[in-house]
C-alpha cells in the first residue's frame, strides 16, 4: 500500500523553499511543483497503465482548496474509465474547429 502524504496547510506549503515536486496530501496524487520562484499544482495518476502528470494551474491563480477539488474530479473521471487528458484534447479540437468554422 502506498505511503499516504501528510495533509499540508497553506502556511506549510508556503514555507517549502527547495525546488522539486512535493506531495501536499488531502488527495492522492496532488503535488506542488517548485522551480525557482514558480509554483504550480500537478496531479499525478496512472492512466491506461502509464504514469501521467496533469497541470492544474499556477499557485497564484488556483487555491489549495481548488486544486484539491480538481484532483478529486480527475480521480472520479479516471474511476469512471475516462482519460482526462484525452477529454481535454478533444474539447480543444472541437473548440478550434468551431472557431475556424465561424471565421470562414
N, CA, C and O atoms as a printed pandas DataFrame, in Angstrom:
     atom_number atom_name residue_name chain_id  residue_number  x_coord  y_coord  z_coord
0              1         N          UNK        A               1    0.842   -1.174    0.000
1              2        CA          UNK        A               1    0.000    0.000    0.000
2              3         C          UNK        A               1    0.889    1.240    0.000
3              4         O          UNK        A               1    1.856    1.307    0.760
4              5         N          UNK        A               2    0.568    2.237   -0.857
5              6        CA          UNK        A               2    1.419    3.426   -0.934
6              7         C          UNK        A               2    1.381    4.243    0.348
7              8         O          UNK        A               2    0.405    4.221    1.097
8              9         N          UNK        A               3    2.453    4.951    0.575
9             10        CA          UNK        A               3    2.549    5.827    1.739
10            11         C          UNK        A               3    1.614    7.018    1.541
11            12         O          UNK        A               3    1.585    7.623    0.469
12            13         N          UNK        A               4    0.856    7.348    2.579
13            14        CA          UNK        A               4   -0.081    8.467    2.493
14            15         C          UNK        A               4    0.621    9.737    2.954
15            16         O          UNK        A               4    1.200    9.774    4.040
16            17         N          UNK        A               5    0.568   10.779    2.125
17            18        CA          UNK        A               5    1.214   12.056    2.446
18            19         C          UNK        A               5    0.418   12.794    3.513
19            20         O          UNK        A               5   -0.812   12.747    3.541
20            21         N          UNK        A               6    1.138   13.470    4.381
21            22        CA          UNK        A               6    0.511   14.304    5.404
22            23         C          UNK        A               6   -0.204   15.463    4.704
23            24         O          UNK        A               6    0.327   16.049    3.761
24            25         N          UNK        A               7   -1.405   15.785    5.170
25            26        CA          UNK        A               7   -2.161   16.886    4.580
26            27         C          UNK        A               7   -1.569   18.206    5.059
27            28         O          UNK        A               7   -1.645   18.546    6.240
28            29         N          UNK        A               8   -0.978   18.941    4.122
29            30        CA          UNK        A               8   -0.340   20.209    4.450
30            31         C          UNK        A               8   -1.341   21.361    4.403
31            32         O          UNK        A               8   -2.332   21.312    3.676
32            33         N          UNK        A               9   -1.064   22.385    5.186
33            34        CA          UNK        A               9   -1.881   23.598    5.175
34            35         C          UNK        A               9   -1.263   24.600    4.205
35            36         O          UNK        A               9   -0.155   24.388    3.713
36            37         N          UNK        A              10   -1.977   25.690    3.931
37            38        CA          UNK        A              10   -1.445   26.746    3.060
38            39         C          UNK        A              10   -0.127   27.283    3.591
39            40         O          UNK        A              10    0.812   27.491    2.823
40            41         N          UNK        A              11   -0.047   27.509    4.900
41            42        CA          UNK        A              11    1.162   28.050    5.508
42            43         C          UNK        A              11    2.336   27.083    5.354
43            44         O          UNK        A              11    3.446   27.507    5.033
44            45         N          UNK        A              12    2.103   25.799    5.577
45            46        CA          UNK        A              12    3.167   24.803    5.429
46            47         C          UNK        A              12    3.662   24.735    3.986
47            48         O          UNK        A              12    4.853   24.546    3.741
48            49         N          UNK        A              13    2.752   24.890    3.044
49            50        CA          UNK        A              13    3.128   24.849    1.631
50            51         C          UNK        A              13    3.960   26.076    1.269
51            52         O          UNK        A              13    4.935   25.969    0.524
52            53         N          UNK        A              14    3.580   27.238    1.793
53            54        CA          UNK        A              14    4.332   28.468    1.509
54            55         C          UNK        A              14    5.748   28.403    2.071
55            56         O          UNK        A              14    6.650   29.061    1.553
56            57         N          UNK        A              15    5.948   27.625    3.113
57            58        CA          UNK        A              15    7.264   27.519    3.742
58            59         C          UNK        A              15    8.225   26.608    2.970
59            60         O          UNK        A              15    9.429   26.623    3.227
60            61         N          UNK        A              16    7.702   25.814    2.028
61            62        CA          UNK        A              16    8.572   24.935    1.236
62            63         C          UNK        A              16    9.398   25.809    0.300
63            64         O          UNK        A              16    8.843   26.561   -0.501
64            65         N          UNK        A              17   10.704   25.712    0.399
65            66        CA          UNK        A              17   11.592   26.574   -0.389
66            67         C          UNK        A              17   12.384   25.826   -1.460
67            68         O          UNK        A              17   12.722   26.407   -2.492
68            69         N          UNK        A              18   12.684   24.553   -1.232
69            70        CA          UNK        A              18   13.558   23.849   -2.181
70            71         C          UNK        A              18   12.800   23.400   -3.427
71            72         O          UNK        A              18   11.640   22.992   -3.361
72            73         N          UNK        A              19   13.491   23.487   -4.566
73            74        CA          UNK        A              19   12.912   23.087   -5.844
74            75         C          UNK        A              19   12.566   21.606   -5.835
75            76         O          UNK        A              19   13.182   20.811   -5.126
76            77         N          UNK        A              20   11.566   21.254   -6.639
77            78        CA          UNK        A              20   11.171   19.857   -6.772
78            79         C          UNK        A              20    9.667   19.713   -6.749
79            80         O          UNK        A              20    8.922   20.690   -6.831
80            81         N          UNK        A              21    9.240   18.459   -6.635
81            82        CA          UNK        A              21    7.826   18.127   -6.597
82            83         C          UNK        A              21    7.542   17.578   -5.200
83            84         O          UNK        A              21    8.181   16.622   -4.759
84            85         N          UNK        A              22    6.580   18.188   -4.508
85            86        CA          UNK        A              22    6.298   17.850   -3.117
86            87         C          UNK        A              22    4.823   17.483   -2.960
87            88         O          UNK        A              22    3.943   18.209   -3.422
88            89         N          UNK        A              23    4.559   16.349   -2.303
89            90        CA          UNK        A              23    3.185   15.925   -2.036
90            91         C          UNK        A              23    2.556   16.868   -1.023
91            92         O          UNK        A              23    3.196   17.259   -0.047
92            93         N          UNK        A              24    1.291   17.236   -1.261
93            94        CA          UNK        A              24    0.604   18.149   -0.346
94            95         C          UNK        A              24   -0.478   17.453    0.466
95            96         O          UNK        A              24   -1.016   18.041    1.404
96            97         N          UNK        A              25   -0.806   16.213    0.124
97            98        CA          UNK        A              25   -1.797   15.465    0.889
98            99         C          UNK        A              25   -3.209   15.959    0.656
99           100         O          UNK        A              25   -3.446   16.904   -0.096
100          101         N          UNK        A              26   -4.140   15.295    1.322
101          102        CA          UNK        A              26   -5.550   15.645    1.161
102          103         C          UNK        A              26   -6.196   14.870    0.042
103          104         O          UNK        A              26   -7.312   14.374    0.195
104          105         N          UNK        A              27   -5.517   14.756   -1.081
105          106        CA          UNK        A              27   -5.974   13.996   -2.235
106          107         C          UNK        A              27   -4.763   13.253   -2.793
107          108         O          UNK        A              27   -3.713   13.850   -3.031
108          109         N          UNK        A              28   -4.916   11.961   -2.996
109          110        CA          UNK        A              28   -3.809   11.179   -3.525
110          111         C          UNK        A              28   -3.423   11.692   -4.916
111          112         O          UNK        A              28   -4.282   11.878   -5.778
112          113         N          UNK        A              29   -2.139   11.915   -5.119
113          114        CA          UNK        A              29   -1.642   12.333   -6.425
114          115         C          UNK        A              29   -1.500   13.830   -6.606
115          116         O          UNK        A              29   -1.077   14.273   -7.674
116          117         N          UNK        A              30   -1.836   14.626   -5.603
117          118        CA          UNK        A              30   -1.723   16.083   -5.730
118          119         C          UNK        A              30   -0.370   16.541   -5.200
119          120         O          UNK        A              30    0.027   16.200   -4.085
120          121         N          UNK        A              31    0.332   17.322   -6.022
121          122        CA          UNK        A              31    1.672   17.790   -5.686
122          123         C          UNK        A              31    1.799   19.270   -6.011
123          124         O          UNK        A              31    1.018   19.824   -6.785
124          125         N          UNK        A              32    2.800   19.898   -5.405
125          126        CA          UNK        A              32    3.182   21.253   -5.786
126          127         C          UNK        A              32    4.565   21.139   -6.426
127          128         O          UNK        A              32    5.472   20.524   -5.865
128          129         N          UNK        A              33    4.714   21.742   -7.611
129          130        CA          UNK        A              33    5.998   21.738   -8.313
130          131         C          UNK        A              33    6.616   23.118   -8.155
131          132         O          UNK        A              33    6.015   24.131   -8.512
132          133         N          UNK        A              34    7.835   23.137   -7.610
133          134        CA          UNK        A              34    8.526   24.401   -7.375
134          135         C          UNK        A              34    9.790   24.419   -8.215
135          136         O          UNK        A              34   10.631   23.525   -8.116
136          137         N          UNK        A              35    9.912   25.447   -9.042
137          138        CA          UNK        A              35   11.111   25.664   -9.852
138          139         C          UNK        A              35   11.435   27.151   -9.731
139          140         O          UNK        A              35   10.746   27.994  -10.304
140          141         N          UNK        A              36   12.485   27.462   -8.985
141          142        CA          UNK        A              36   12.831   28.867   -8.743
142          143         C          UNK        A              36   11.703   29.559   -8.002
143          144         O          UNK        A              36   11.308   29.129   -6.918
144          145         N          UNK        A              37   11.180   30.637   -8.588
145          146        CA          UNK        A              37   10.062   31.361   -7.979
146          147         C          UNK        A              37    8.706   30.885   -8.489
147          148         O          UNK        A              37    7.665   31.395   -8.076
148          149         N          UNK        A              38    8.726   29.908   -9.387
149          150        CA          UNK        A              38    7.496   29.387   -9.981
150          151         C          UNK        A              38    6.924   28.255   -9.126
151          152         O          UNK        A              38    7.645   27.353   -8.700
152          153         N          UNK        A              39    5.612   28.322   -8.884
153          154        CA          UNK        A              39    4.918   27.279   -8.128
154          155         C          UNK        A              39    3.646   26.904   -8.882
155          156         O          UNK        A              39    2.863   27.768   -9.276
156          157         N          UNK        A              40    3.456   25.611   -9.073
157          158        CA          UNK        A              40    2.269   25.155   -9.794
158          159         C          UNK        A              40    1.766   23.851   -9.195
159          160         O          UNK        A              40    2.536   23.080   -8.622
160          161         N          UNK        A              41    0.454   23.610   -9.334
161          162        CA          UNK        A              41   -0.157   22.372   -8.874
162          163         C          UNK        A              41   -0.060   21.320   -9.967
163          164         O          UNK        A              41   -0.286   21.610  -11.142
164          165         N          UNK        A              42    0.277   20.100   -9.573
165          166        CA          UNK        A              42    0.399   18.985  -10.515
166          167         C          UNK        A              42   -0.364   17.800   -9.942
167          168         O          UNK        A              42   -0.277   17.505   -8.750
168          169         N          UNK        A              43   -1.114   17.125  -10.811
169          170        CA          UNK        A              43   -1.813   15.902  -10.423
170          171         C          UNK        A              43   -1.153   14.756  -11.156
171          172         O          UNK        A              43   -1.039   14.778  -12.382
172          173         N          UNK        A              44   -0.711   13.744  -10.405
173          174        CA          UNK        A              44   -0.071   12.563  -10.976
174          175         C          UNK        A              44   -0.993   11.374  -10.816
175          176         O          UNK        A              44   -1.543   11.143   -9.740
176          177         N          UNK        A              45   -1.164   10.607  -11.906
177          178        CA          UNK        A              45   -2.034    9.432  -11.841
178          179         C          UNK        A              45   -1.592    8.411  -12.875
179          180         O          UNK        A              45   -0.895    8.736  -13.836
180          181         N          UNK        A              46   -2.008    7.176  -12.661
181          182        CA          UNK        A              46   -1.802    6.110  -13.629
182          183         C          UNK        A              46   -3.033    6.051  -14.513
183          184         O          UNK        A              46   -4.133    5.789  -14.027
184          185         N          UNK        A              47   -2.861    6.290  -15.801
185          186        CA          UNK        A              47   -3.976    6.248  -16.742
186          187         C          UNK        A              47   -3.599    5.268  -17.838
187          188         O          UNK        A              47   -2.583    5.437  -18.512
188          189         N          UNK        A              48   -4.415    4.254  -18.012
189          190        CA          UNK        A              48   -4.164    3.214  -19.013
190          191         C          UNK        A              48   -2.780    2.601  -18.836
191          192         O          UNK        A              48   -2.101    2.299  -19.817
192          193         N          UNK        A              49   -2.364    2.418  -17.591
193          194        CA          UNK        A              49   -1.085    1.776  -17.301
194          195         C          UNK        A              49    0.133    2.671  -17.433
195          196         O          UNK        A              49    1.264    2.205  -17.297
196          197         N          UNK        A              50   -0.087    3.962  -17.698
197          198        CA          UNK        A              50    1.025    4.907  -17.834
198          199         C          UNK        A              50    0.943    5.956  -16.746
199          200         O          UNK        A              50   -0.143    6.430  -16.415
200          201         N          UNK        A              51    2.087    6.323  -16.189
201          202        CA          UNK        A              51    2.137    7.424  -15.237
202          203         C          UNK        A              51    2.006    8.737  -15.986
203          204         O          UNK        A              51    2.791    9.015  -16.893
204          205         N          UNK        A              52    1.025    9.544  -15.617
205          206        CA          UNK        A              52    0.780   10.804  -16.320
206          207         C          UNK        A              52    0.761   11.959  -15.323
207          208         O          UNK        A              52    0.324   11.801  -14.183
208          209         N          UNK        A              53    1.232   13.109  -15.760
209          210        CA          UNK        A              53    1.198   14.345  -14.974
210          211         C          UNK        A              53    0.259   15.326  -15.664
211          212         O          UNK        A              53    0.317   15.516  -16.879
212          213         N          UNK        A              54   -0.606   15.944  -14.865
213          214        CA          UNK        A              54   -1.525   16.938  -15.404
214          215         C          UNK        A              54   -1.381   18.220  -14.598
215          216         O          UNK        A              54   -1.494   18.203  -13.373
216          217         N          UNK        A              55   -1.134   19.322  -15.278
217          218        CA          UNK        A              55   -1.048   20.606  -14.600
218          219         C          UNK        A              55   -2.426   21.102  -14.220
219          220         O          UNK        A              55   -3.369   21.006  -15.005
220          221         N          UNK        A              56   -2.541   21.633  -13.013
221          222        CA          UNK        A              56   -3.824   22.166  -12.539
222          223         C          UNK        A              56   -3.818   23.678  -12.439
223          224         O          UNK        A              56   -4.841   24.286  -12.123
224          225         N          UNK        A              57   -2.677   24.290  -12.705
225          226        CA          UNK        A              57   -2.607   25.738  -12.687
226          227         C          UNK        A              57   -1.569   26.264  -11.718
227          228         O          UNK        A              57   -1.043   25.538  -10.874
228          229         N          UNK        A              58   -1.295   27.533  -11.865
229          230        CA          UNK        A              58   -0.338   28.223  -11.013
230          231         C          UNK        A              58   -0.912   28.389   -9.613
231          232         O          UNK        A              58   -2.121   28.553   -9.444
232          233         N          UNK        A              59   -0.054   28.347   -8.629
233          234        CA          UNK        A              59   -0.491   28.555   -7.239
234          235         C          UNK        A              59   -1.006   29.965   -7.020
235          236         O          UNK        A              59   -1.765   30.208   -6.081
236          237         N          UNK        A              60   -0.605   30.900   -7.874
237          238        CA          UNK        A              60   -1.098   32.271   -7.772
238          239         C          UNK        A              60   -2.559   32.372   -8.208
239          240         O          UNK        A              60   -3.299   33.220   -7.709
240          241         N          UNK        A              61   -2.975   31.514   -9.132
241          242        CA          UNK        A              61   -4.323   31.587   -9.694
242          243         C          UNK        A              61   -5.277   30.558   -9.113
243          244         O          UNK        A              61   -6.488   30.778   -9.089
244          245         N          UNK        A              62   -4.742   29.433   -8.644
245          246        CA          UNK        A              62   -5.560   28.329   -8.134
246          247         C          UNK        A              62   -5.228   28.111   -6.666
247          248         O          UNK        A              62   -4.069   27.892   -6.313
248          249         N          UNK        A              63   -6.233   28.171   -5.819
249          250        CA          UNK        A              63   -6.002   27.965   -4.386
250          251         C          UNK        A              63   -5.796   26.484   -4.091
251          252         O          UNK        A              63   -6.073   25.622   -4.925
252          253         N          UNK        A              64   -5.308   26.211   -2.894
253          254        CA          UNK        A              64   -5.114   24.826   -2.458
254          255         C          UNK        A              64   -6.441   24.071   -2.469
255          256         O          UNK        A              64   -6.494   22.926   -2.916
256          257         N          UNK        A              65   -7.492   24.688   -1.992
257          258        CA          UNK        A              65   -8.811   24.044   -1.968
258          259         C          UNK        A              65   -9.300   23.732   -3.384
259          260         O          UNK        A              65   -9.857   22.662   -3.630
260          261         N          UNK        A              66   -9.089   24.663   -4.308
261          262        CA          UNK        A              66   -9.489   24.433   -5.703
262          263         C          UNK        A              66   -8.668   23.314   -6.331
263          264         O          UNK        A              66   -9.206   22.492   -7.074
264          265         N          UNK        A              67   -7.372   23.276   -6.040
265          266        CA          UNK        A              67   -6.509   22.227   -6.581
266          267         C          UNK        A              67   -6.948   20.864   -6.060
267          268         O          UNK        A              67   -6.980   19.890   -6.813
268          269         N          UNK        A              68   -7.287   20.791   -4.777
269          270        CA          UNK        A              68   -7.762   19.523   -4.206
270          271         C          UNK        A              68   -9.083   19.104   -4.854
271          272         O          UNK        A              68   -9.287   17.923   -5.134
272          273         N          UNK        A              69   -9.969   20.053   -5.092
273          274        CA          UNK        A              69  -11.252   19.737   -5.727
274          275         C          UNK        A              69  -11.040   19.251   -7.165
275          276         O          UNK        A              69  -11.661   18.275   -7.587
276          277         N          UNK        A              70  -10.169   19.925   -7.914
277          278        CA          UNK        A              70   -9.861   19.495   -9.283
278          279         C          UNK        A              70   -9.282   18.087   -9.288
279          280         O          UNK        A              70   -9.640   17.271  -10.137
280          281         N          UNK        A              71   -8.384   17.795   -8.336
281          282        CA          UNK        A              71   -7.778   16.467   -8.247
282          283         C          UNK        A              71   -8.840   15.412   -7.951
283          284         O          UNK        A              71   -8.796   14.318   -8.515
284          285         N          UNK        A              72   -9.801   15.729   -7.068
285          286        CA          UNK        A              72  -10.890   14.785   -6.777
286          287         C          UNK        A              72  -11.730   14.519   -8.030
287          288         O          UNK        A              72  -12.122   13.381   -8.286
288          289         N          UNK        A              73  -12.007   15.575   -8.814
289          290        CA          UNK        A              73  -12.774   15.419  -10.053
290          291         C          UNK        A              73  -12.026   14.529  -11.047
291          292         O          UNK        A              73  -12.626   13.679  -11.703
292          293         N          UNK        A              74  -10.714   14.733  -11.150
293          294        CA          UNK        A              74   -9.913   13.913  -12.061
294          295         C          UNK        A              74   -9.893   12.452  -11.608
295          296         O          UNK        A              74   -9.970   11.547  -12.439
296          297         N          UNK        A              75   -9.791   12.217  -10.302
297          298        CA          UNK        A              75   -9.863   10.848   -9.776
298          299         C          UNK        A              75  -11.180   10.195  -10.167
299          300         O          UNK        A              75  -11.209    9.031  -10.564
300          301         N          UNK        A              76  -12.277   10.950  -10.053
301          302        CA          UNK        A              76  -13.589   10.413  -10.392
302          303         C          UNK        A              76  -13.663   10.058  -11.876
303          304         O          UNK        A              76  -14.195    9.008  -12.235
304          305         N          UNK        A              77  -13.133   10.923  -12.738
305          306        CA          UNK        A              77  -13.132   10.637  -14.181
306          307         C          UNK        A              77  -12.345    9.362  -14.474
307          308         O          UNK        A              77  -12.773    8.535  -15.278
308          309         N          UNK        A              78  -11.206    9.209  -13.828
309          310        CA          UNK        A              78  -10.375    8.024  -14.052
310          311         C          UNK        A              78  -11.107    6.774  -13.572
311          312         O          UNK        A              78  -11.086    5.746  -14.250
312          313         N          UNK        A              79  -11.755    6.855  -12.405
313          314        CA          UNK        A              79  -12.531    5.718  -11.887
314          315         C          UNK        A              79  -13.669    5.344  -12.828
315          316         O          UNK        A              79  -14.018    4.171  -12.957
316          317         N          UNK        A              80  -14.249    6.354  -13.489
317          318        CA          UNK        A              80  -15.347    6.116  -14.424
318          319         C          UNK        A              80  -14.857    5.617  -15.782
319          320         O          UNK        A              80  -15.660    5.403  -16.690
320          321         N          UNK        A              81  -13.547    5.432  -15.925
321          322        CA          UNK        A              81  -12.988    4.887  -17.154
322          323         C          UNK        A              81  -12.630    5.922  -18.206
323          324         O          UNK        A              81  -12.316    5.565  -19.342
324          325         N          UNK        A              82  -12.672    7.190  -17.848
325          326        CA          UNK        A              82  -12.320    8.244  -18.800
326          327         C          UNK        A              82  -10.846    8.605  -18.673
327          328         O          UNK        A              82  -10.236    8.428  -17.619
328          329         N          UNK        A              83  -10.293    9.107  -19.751
329          330        CA          UNK        A              83   -8.926    9.612  -19.747
330          331         C          UNK        A              83   -9.033   11.135  -19.787
331          332         O          UNK        A              83   -9.332   11.694  -20.842
332          333         N          UNK        A              84   -8.795   11.823  -18.661
333          334        CA          UNK        A              84   -8.981   13.277  -18.626
334          335         C          UNK        A              84   -8.106   14.033  -19.615
335          336         O          UNK        A              84   -8.501   15.093  -20.100
336          337         N          UNK        A              85   -6.944   13.515  -19.916
337          338        CA          UNK        A              85   -6.049   14.185  -20.865
338          339         C          UNK        A              85   -6.653   14.134  -22.272
339          340         O          UNK        A              85   -6.645   15.134  -22.991
340          341         N          UNK        A              86   -7.175   12.968  -22.660
341          342        CA          UNK        A              86   -7.803   12.845  -23.982
342          343         C          UNK        A              86   -9.084   13.678  -24.050
343          344         O          UNK        A              86   -9.386   14.267  -25.088
344          345         N          UNK        A              87   -9.827   13.729  -22.964
345          346        CA          UNK        A              87  -11.045   14.548  -22.923
346          347         C          UNK        A              87  -10.705   16.012  -23.171
347          348         O          UNK        A              87  -11.397   16.698  -23.923
348          349         N          UNK        A              88   -9.642   16.484  -22.539
349          350        CA          UNK        A              88   -9.228   17.882  -22.698
350          351         C          UNK        A              88   -8.791   18.157  -24.143
351          352         O          UNK        A              88   -9.125   19.197  -24.711
352          353         N          UNK        A              89   -8.047   17.221  -24.729
353          354        CA          UNK        A              89   -7.614   17.380  -26.130
354          355         C          UNK        A              89   -8.806   17.425  -27.071
355          356         O          UNK        A              89   -8.836   18.218  -28.012
356          357         N          UNK        A              90   -9.786   16.572  -26.816
357          358        CA          UNK        A              90  -10.983   16.530  -27.659
358          359         C          UNK        A              90  -11.743   17.859  -27.575
359          360         O          UNK        A              90  -12.192   18.385  -28.593
360          361         N          UNK        A              91  -11.884   18.398  -26.359
361          362        CA          UNK        A              91  -12.571   19.685  -26.193
362          363         C          UNK        A              91  -11.833   20.792  -26.926
363          364         O          UNK        A              91  -12.460   21.637  -27.565
364          365         N          UNK        A              92  -10.496   20.796  -26.842
365          366        CA          UNK        A              92   -9.707   21.825  -27.535
366          367         C          UNK        A              92   -9.878   21.716  -29.046
367          368         O          UNK        A              92  -10.020   22.728  -29.731
368          369         N          UNK        A              93   -9.865   20.482  -29.567
369          370        CA          UNK        A              93  -10.019   20.274  -31.004
370          371         C          UNK        A              93  -11.393   20.733  -31.475
371          372         O          UNK        A              93  -11.520   21.358  -32.528
372          373         N          UNK        A              94  -12.424   20.419  -30.687
373          374        CA          UNK        A              94  -13.780   20.860  -31.049
374          375         C          UNK        A              94  -13.875   22.384  -31.042
375          376         O          UNK        A              94  -14.482   22.980  -31.933
376          377         N          UNK        A              95  -13.273   23.006  -30.036
377          378        CA          UNK        A              95  -13.309   24.475  -29.951
378          379         C          UNK        A              95  -12.570   25.092  -31.136
379          380         O          UNK        A              95  -13.016   26.103  -31.679
380          381         N          UNK        A              96  -11.453   24.501  -31.541
381          382        CA          UNK        A              96  -10.684   25.018  -32.672
382          383         C          UNK        A              96  -11.496   24.886  -33.956
383          384         O          UNK        A              96  -11.507   25.802  -34.778
384          385         N          UNK        A              97  -12.173   23.756  -34.136
385          386        CA          UNK        A              97  -13.000   23.555  -35.336
386          387         C          UNK        A              97  -14.146   24.551  -35.362
387          388         O          UNK        A              97  -14.457   25.117  -36.410
388          389         N          UNK        A              98  -14.773   24.766  -34.220
389          390        CA          UNK        A              98  -15.877   25.694  -34.117
390          391         C          UNK        A              98  -15.423   27.112  -34.444
391          392         O          UNK        A              98  -16.125   27.844  -35.143
392          393         N          UNK        A              99  -14.252   27.504  -33.942
393          394        CA          UNK        A              99  -13.705   28.840  -34.194
394          395         C          UNK        A              99  -13.379   28.992  -35.683
395          396         O          UNK        A              99  -13.664   30.034  -36.273
396          397         N          UNK        A             100  -12.787   27.968  -36.292
397          398        CA          UNK        A             100  -12.443   28.029  -37.715
398          399         C          UNK        A             100  -13.677   28.128  -38.592
399          400         O          UNK        A             100  -13.661   28.828  -39.604
400          401         N          UNK        A             101  -14.752   27.435  -38.217
401          402        CA          UNK        A             101  -15.997   27.479  -38.992
402          403         C          UNK        A             101  -16.615   28.873  -38.937
403          404         O          UNK        A             101  -17.185   29.330  -39.928
404          405         N          UNK        A             102  -16.513   29.547  -37.815
405          406        CA          UNK        A             102  -17.104   30.879  -37.672
406          407         C          UNK        A             102  -16.341   31.920  -38.465
407          408         O          UNK        A             102  -16.941   32.882  -38.944
408          409         N          UNK        A             103  -15.036   31.757  -38.618
409          410        CA          UNK        A             103  -14.236   32.753  -39.333
410          411         C          UNK        A             103  -14.345   32.608  -40.846
411          412         O          UNK        A             103  -13.985   33.527  -41.582
412          413         N          UNK        A             104  -14.830   31.480  -41.311
413          414        CA          UNK        A             104  -14.930   31.267  -42.767
414          415         C          UNK        A             104  -16.178   31.867  -43.340
415          416         O          UNK        A             104  -16.410   31.775  -44.545
